[in-house]
Amino acid sequence: MKLAIMTGVVALLLLALIFELLRRRQLREKYAVLWLVVGLVTLPLGFYPGSLDNVSNWVGVHNGASLVLFLAVVFLLIVCIHLSWEASRLEDETRALAEEVALIRAELRDVKEQQAESRATEGAENGAPTAAPNGAPAGATNGHPVPIVAQRDGKAVVGER
C-alpha cells in the first residue's frame, strides 16, 4: 500500500513540475503533452493499484509490474528516437544557417573591399592617403580579421586570414 501512495504522490509531483515548467516557458507544449499524459496515466494507477492488475490481466501479462516495466522501456525508446530525430533536424538547420552566414560575410567582405578600393582611387585622385577606414589595416573590419569563405564539396568553409 505504501508503494501505491508513493506512486500517486510522484505522479502528482510530476504533473506539478510539468505545469510549472510550462508556466515559466522552459518546456515547449509539444513535449509537455507527452509528459502530462504520462502523469495522468500514472496517477490513477498509483491510487488504485488493483486497476494495474486488471489491465495486465486484460492484456494477458502475468504481472502488473512486468507490464509497467515493458511499457516504460517502449516509452523511453520512443522518446530517444524522437530526440535523435530532433537533434538531426536541428543539426541540418544549423549547418544551413552557418553556410548562409558564411556566404553573407563573404559578400560583405567583397562589398567592403570594393568600397575601400573606390575610396583609395578617389583619395589617390585627390592626393589623400590611401589607408583603410578607421585606420584599420587592409582586409580588416573594425580591427577584426574578415573570415575567408571557400567551397569544399558544395559546403561553405569559413577560415581566418
N, C-alpha and C positions, 0 to 999 in steps of 0.2 A: 504494500500500500504506500510506503514511503517513496518508492520509485515512481509510482503513478503521480503523486503530488509533486515530486521534483520535476517530472517531465512537464506537467501542466504549468508550473511556475516558470520553467525555462522557456516554454512556448510563449507565455505572456511577456517575459523579458525580451525575447526575440522580436515580438510584434512591437513593443515599445521602442526598441532600438531602431527598427526599420522606420517607424513613423518619425522618430527624432532625426535620423539621417535625412529623410525626405524633407522635413521641415527646414533643416539647415542647408538644404540643397547640396549635400555631399554624396548623395546616391541618386542616380537617374531613375526615372519612373519605370523604364523598361526592365531594369534589374530589380527594382523594388517589388514589382508584381510577382516575380518568381519567389522571392523570399517571403512575401506576405502569404502566398499560397502554402508554402512550407509551414509557416507558423500556424495558419488556420487549420491545416490538416493535423498538425501535431497537438494542438490544443484539446480537441475532444478525446483523442487517444490517450492523453495524459490523465484527464479527469475521469474517463470511463474506460479503464483498462480491459474490461470484458469485451468491448467493441473490437479491439485488436484481434482477439481470439476468434470472434465471429467472422471478421474479414478474412483472416488467414484460413479458416475452415472453408469459407465460401470460395476462396481462390484455389484451395487444395494444397496449402502449405501446412506442414505438420505443426510448426511452432510460430507464434506471432513474432517473436524476436528475430527468427530467421527471415521472415518476410520484411521486417523493418530494415535489417542489415542489407538484404538484397536490393530493396528499393533505394536505400541510401547510396549504395555503390553505383547503381544505374544513374541516379540523380547527379552524383559527383562526376561521373564520366561525361554526362551531357553538358554539365557546366564547364568542364575542362575543354571539351570540343568547341563549345560556343566561345569561350575566351580565346582559344587559339585562333579561331576564325576572325574574331575582332582584332587581335594583335596583327594578324597577317594583313587585314584590310587597312589598318592604321599604318603599318609599315609601308605598304604601297603608296598610300596617300602622302606620307611624309617624304618618301623618295621623290614623288612627282613634284611636291612643293619645293623641295631643295633644288631640284633641277630648274624649276621655273625661277626661283630666286637667283640662281647662278647665271641664268641667261639674262635676267633683268640687270644684274650687276655688270655683266659684260657689256650690255647695251649702254648702260650709264657710263661705264668707263670710256667707251668709244665716243659718246657724246661729249664728255669732259675733255678728252684728248682733242677732239675737233675744235672745241671752244678754246682750248689752250693754244692750238695751232693758229686759229684765226686771231687771237689776241696777240700772239707772237708776231704774226705778219703785220698786224695793224701797228704794233709797237715798233717794229723794225722800220716801218714806213715813216712813223712819227719820230723816230730816234729814241724811244723809251726803252728801258731794259726789258729783257725777254724772260723774266722769272715767272714761275708759276704763280697763280693767285694765292694770296695769304702767305707768300714766301715759302710755300711748300715745295719740296723737290719734285722734279718731273715724275709723273706716274704715281703720285700720292694724292690722296683725297683727305683734306683736313689733317694732314700729318700721318694718316694711316695708309698702309700699303693696300693697293687695289688687287683683289683676287683675279687670277687668270683662269679663264674657263676653257677647257679643252673637251673635245668629244672623243669618248672611248667606247666602242661597242654600242653606239647610239645613246649613251648616257653622258650627261654633263658631269665633268670632274672639276672641282674647284681647288686651286692651289694658290700659294702666296708667291709673290715675285721674289 
